[in-house]
Amino acid sequence: MSQHKVVLLLGSNLGDQKKNIELAVQKINEGENEMLKISEFLMSEPVEFVSSNIFCNIALVIFTRYRPIQLLDFVKGIEIEMGRINDSKVSGGYADRIIDIDIIKYDELNFKSKRLEIPHHKHLFEREFSSILLKDFI
């Protein structure tokens, strides 16, 4: 089974944000994924919704054996396990969250379904905090 190079963005704006992200990174690593690169933490204002809670974000590059939808199910499982209640794709809007894990790139794949779009265009082209985190990763 081949390895796939994937870029992920993680964010948290509830509780101990850095600890939430560190736990999510640990869980991603425990899922038989190989960490290649991890960014510094970046604090940012919420985007596309109003909240008084600041986000802590990081970018990761991993090697994974998961296919795209399997990887999505894996990271969504981590979000649920860590206590995330609302998913923006399901609820139709953004809200505060204990952890958010987005798949930004998967090899050079172009893929679109109801649940997943690769590459993740908003993070690649529209969001300033993403541009900062991803500048050395893409």
N, C-alpha and C positions, 0 to 999 in steps of 0.2 A: 504494500500500500504506500502511495507516495505522500510526501510532505508538501504542505501548501503554506506559502508565506502570507500572513494575514496581519493587517494593521487594525488595532482596536483603540477606541477612545472610551475611557471610563470617567464618570463624574458622580459626585455626591454633594447634596446640599442639606442633609439632615444629620443630626447627631455629630459624632466625631468623624468628619468627612475623610480625613487622611487615614484613620483606622479602617473605615469602611472600604476605602480603595485598596489598602494593603491586604485586607481579608479577601476581597474579590480577586486580586492578583494571585494570592496564594491558592484560591480555589481553581482559577484558570490553570495554574501550574500543576495542580494535583490531577487535572483532567488529561494527563499525558500529553500536554502541550509543552513545547520547548521555548523558553523566553530568549529572545535574541537581543532586544533592546527595550529600555524603559526610560521615559522622559522624566524630567523634574516635575514636581507638582506646580500647577498654575491655578491661581484663584481668579474667578471671573464672575461677573454679574449674570443672573438668569437671562436666557434668550427666549423670546417668543412667549413669555408669560411674566407676570409680576409676582415677586416674592421678596421678602426682606432677608432671605437666606442666601448667602454667597455660595457659589460652587467651587469645589476643589476638583481639578481634572488632571488626568495623565494620558499619555499615549503609550501603547505597547506594540512591539512587533513580535509575533510568535510564529513558530512552525507548528502546524497542526495536521492531523490525519483526518479530521472531520470534514465532510462535504459541507457546502454553505448552509443548507437548512439544518443539518445536524449540529453545526456550530451555533447557529441561532438558537436552537432548542437548548443546547448546553448553556449558553450565556444567560438565556431567559430563566433557566432553572436556577442558576446562581442568584439572579435578581430576586426570584421568589423565595428561595431559601434564606436570603438575607433580609427579607421582610418587605420587599417592594410590592405594593398593592396594585397600583394603577400602571398600565402600560399605555403610552401615548398613542400607539397604533390602534389599540382597542378602544380607549376612551375618546380619541379624537382631539386631544389637547394635552398640553404639558402641565406638569404640577411638580411640587417638591418631591424629591425621591432620595431614598437611602443609598441607592446605587443605580447607575445606568451604564450599560455596556453596549456600545455600538460597533458593528463591523463596518470599517471604513473601506478597506481594500482586501481582496482575496486574490492572490496572484495578479494576473492582468485580466481577470474575469469581468465581463459585463453581464449582469443578471438582474432581472426584475420580476418580482411576484407581489402578491398582496401583502406578504409579511416582510419582505426583504428586498432592498435595492443595493446592488454593488456595482460600481463604487457608490459610496454615500455622498451624494452631491452637495447636500447642505453643509456637511462638515468640510468637504474639500474646497468649496467655492464661496460660501456665504458667511460663515461664522468666523469672526476674528480670532477668538480664543483657539479654535481648531487650527487655523493657519499657523499660529505661534507654536502650538504643540507638534504639528505635523511637518514643520519646515525641514527637519533633518530626517524624516521618516519616509517621505514619499519620493 
